[in-house]
């Protein structure tokens, strides 16, 4: 039995096989707790040509029409603005297309492989754009007006927290389902299987801990987004 895993889950499994700590480098930045410099191993059977394809910029990997079709389905207002720019300002249109391909290209590809995961990635983009706008609004607001805008920022950040947690849970569920079928996990030796199982259990515990501390995590994230100074170099 061969189960079709989403690309993020495959990457996590490969990072696990690379060695302890390797998978944590894939975690969303909001939740990273263990630093790692490990890199994913090549995908089995893909070969060098697949690696070269992955390194190609999104401007080459998807067409402008593919981007527009995706935006018309999922981001209608943005698609309309882009179509307008195509007629009124071709240079600006070309610049916007390049930027939007980099932003939405990974989601367009992910939607083909795993629509559920793709929808979560799309929602993260929407929320991060709203958060970016809210941060700018808070910094521009007068002190008396900033409280309401900061509350909106906290609400968006809390929603992003929920999406990322759901994404992590989905990936771990997929990994566990795959691991529970002997024919699917036959590429793992006993040590790799045990390490992957421990990784799943640790992440279940992490998810429970994050949920319990959601308010604290969101507050810390909002404070970091609004800080005016560069991060202090504490190190690991």
N, C-alpha and C positions, 0 to 999 in steps of 0.2 A: 504494500500500500504506500503510495507516494502522496504526501499531503502538500498542497501548494501554500507556502508561507509567504507572507508579505516581505518586501525588501528589507524593512527595518529589522524584522525578526531574524532573517538570514544573516544580516550583518552582526547582530548581537551574538548569535550562535558562533559565528566564525571568530569573533573577538574573544569569546569565552575559550574556544579551542586554542587560541594564540597564547593564552596564559592568564594567571590570576590578575584581576584588575583590568584586563583589556576591555571588557564590555562596558565599563563605567564611562569610558570616554565618549560613548554614544549617548549617554543620558542627556536630557535637556539641561541647558546651563542653569536653569532655575533650581535644579535638584541635584546637581553634582555634589557628591560628598567624598569621593575617593579619587584623587588625581591619577592619571595614567597616560603613558605615552605609547601604549601598544597600538598597533595598526592592524586592520583586518587582513586576513589571509586572502589570496585570490579565490574567486568563486570556482568550485570544482567544475571542470569541463568547459569553462568559458573561454579560456585561452587569451593570449595577448590582445587580440583584436577587440575583445569585449572591454578590456582595460582601457584601450585607446579610446573606445567609444565613450566610456564614462568620463574621460578627461576632456572631451570636446566641450566647448562652451555651449550653453543652451541656445544662443543665437544661431548656432549651426545645427542643433539637434532637433528643433521644432520649427515649423514654418510659421509665418505671420498669420496665415489663415487659420492654422490650428489654434494659435493663441486667441484669435478673435472669436472663433467658434466656442472655445472654452469660456471666455469672458461673457459672451452673449448668454450662455446657459447659466453661469454661476454669479457673474458680477455685471448685471445689465447696465447699470449707470456708468460704470467704468468703460464698458464696451462702447456705449454711446458717445462718451467723451473722446474716446480713441478714434472712432469713425469720423467724428467732427474734425479732429486734428488732421486726419488723413487728407481731408479736402482743403482745409484752411492753411495748414502749416506743415508741409511734408517733412521738413527737417526735424521739427519738434516731434512729429509722429514717429519718425525713425528712432529718435532718442528714447521716446517712451516705450516703443516696442522692445528695444534692447533691454531696458531696465525691467520691463514686465516679464520678458522671457526668463530672465534670471530669477525673478521672484516666483513666478507661477510654473516654470518648466518642471521642477521636481514634482509638483502636485499633479500636473497633467500626466506625467509618466506613472506616478503612483496610482492615480485613478484607474488606469488600465489594469494594473496588477491586483489592487485591493481597494475597491471603492470606499469601503468603510474607513480604512486608514487614510485615504485621500481626503475624505470629507473632514476628518479631524485636523489634518494638515492645513486645509483651506480655512477652517475656523480659526486656527492659530494665527494665520496671516491676517485675517480680518481683525482679530483682537489686538495683535501687536501694532497694527496701523492705528487703531483707535487709541491704544495706550500711548503711542508716540505723539499723536495729536493732543491727547489730554495732558501729557507732560509739558508740551509747549504752551498750552493754555494756562496751566497752573503757574508757570514761570512768568507769563505775561500779565497775569491777573493782579489786581490790587489786593492787598492783604485781606480786606473785608470780603472780597468775592472769591478768594482762592479756596476757601473751605469747601464750598459746594463742588468746585471743579476737582479738588483733590479727592472728594468722595467718589466722584465719577471714575477717576483714575483707579481708585481702590476697587471699585466694582468690576471694572474691566480686567484688572489684574487677578481678582478672584475668579472670574470666569475663565481666564487663561489657565490658572491653576487647575481648575476642574477638567479642562480639556486635556491638559498634559497628563494628569493622573489617569484619565480614561484611556489615553493612548498607551501609557505604560502598562496599565492593567490588560489591555487588549493584546499587547505584544507578549506579555508574560503568559497569558492564557494560551495563546497560539503556540508558544514555545513548549509549555507543559503538555499540551495536547500532542504535539509532535514527539515529545520525549516519551510519552506513555505508550507509544506503538513501536514494538520491537523492530518491525521491518523498516520503519522510517528512520530509526536512530542507529541502524547497523553500521554507519560510518564512524560512530564514536567507540573508543575503547573504554574499558571499565573506569579508568581515572577521569577521562573526559566526561563520561556520563555522570559520575559522582560530583565532579566540579560544577557541571551544568545544573544538576539538581540542587546543590547548595546555593548556586547563584539565584535560582528561582525562589527558594525559601527566603534568602536574604532580601530579595526585592519585595516579596510579599510583606515582610516585616517593615521595610522602608516605606512602602505605600501606606501601611496602617499608621506609621509614625507621622508621615507627612500630613495625612488627613486629620489626625488628632491636633497637629500644630498648624493648621491652615492659616488661621488668623495671624499668628506670629510670622509665618513665612511671607504672607502677602504684605504685611506691614514693613518687614525688612526689605522686600523688593521695591515697594513704593518709595521708601526712604532712599534706597540706592539710586532709583531712577531720577530722583529730584536733587541728589547731591550735586554741588557745584564744583567740587574738587575731584581730582583724579584719585583712583583707588590707591590706598597705601600698599606698598610692596611687602606684605607680611611673609610671603613665601608659603611653602607647604607645611 
